[in-house]
Amino acid sequence: MVGSRQRPETATVAELRPQLGLPANGRRRRRRRLPFTRRPVAEATVQVDFGFFDPKPGDFHGVKLLLRSYLGDREWDVSGFVDLILGQTTVGTVVKSESPEGEEQEEGEEEEAAASGEGGESGEAEDVGPYAVITALNLGRYGTHQCIKELKNYILEACCEDLMKKKKLQLMLSGEGAHDVGLLVCERFVNFPHQPVSPLYEGLFDEVSWATEDEPTQELRDSFRFKSYLILTRIFMTKRRVSEDDESIVYVKAEDEIFLKLCSLSFTVDLPRKEQVVPPELKGYKEMALFMVVESCKVPAFREELKSFLLED
């Protein structure tokens, strides 16, 4: 769980980028690697090598697990949502640990494994389940998909008390306005380390920029010219502040504190849950859904502030 002011002990973002295959100028490589050392409760040191990969169909079950609570317990087409994420390979990243041999299978090796039937019943090479996923989906481009329709309905239903905000959201989510909005999705397990977070966002926003030049058609290039990003996340808010030292908000994902400061529109609602599950250390807090709209012109400020966030002691 990430509080609003916890800081990791980490290398600089500039030092991490080469390890991930993210040069200062140029396109990303297919596979990026990041070694990370973590210490469990028993204080035994465990070395974990994370790989940054393009999304692919073999990641379906792992990514679906990451997104199972994206809309709380609300029933919706999460499988279709995962398919959209994995089908967009030029913008988006899946983070997995390296194989025990130290390397993931490269593309040619995966094809050989599939041809020989070594990849299991599906014919695909078996993957280690993802630890994180990040992407940006154009709400106009994918607007006819059932999962996006259901997602839009949920957002508008949630924003029912503030009519001004709801009207702005309706303009953003309907018609041509939706083609200017990117749904920014970054989901990861709660024990995912801090070190890769900034490179994840760096890579995503770089890929969005490159896609406006590299996609094969003008329509696809234009689909990544986002004017704003819509972010759905969750936080814990105190039910009643006992003292001034109590934090009113605890951020599950540290970067959401920055997004909230930079956003042009935000609101919170109760997260749809059949049963609220709150960690013991957050007794007196309530899990909430947080919706934010961040203008694309704020992305450079976000990137710089996220770097500073990671560098603070």
Beta strands, then each sheet from edge to edge (+ up, - down):
strand 1: 31-38
strand 2: 46-53
strand 3: 93-97
strand 4: 132-138
strand 5: 181-188
strand 6: 228-238
strand 7: 249-251
strand 8: 265-270
strand 9: 285-295
sheet 1: 1+ 2- 3+ 4- 5+ 6+ 7-
sheet 2: 1+ 2- 3+ 4- 5+ 6+ 9- 8+
end
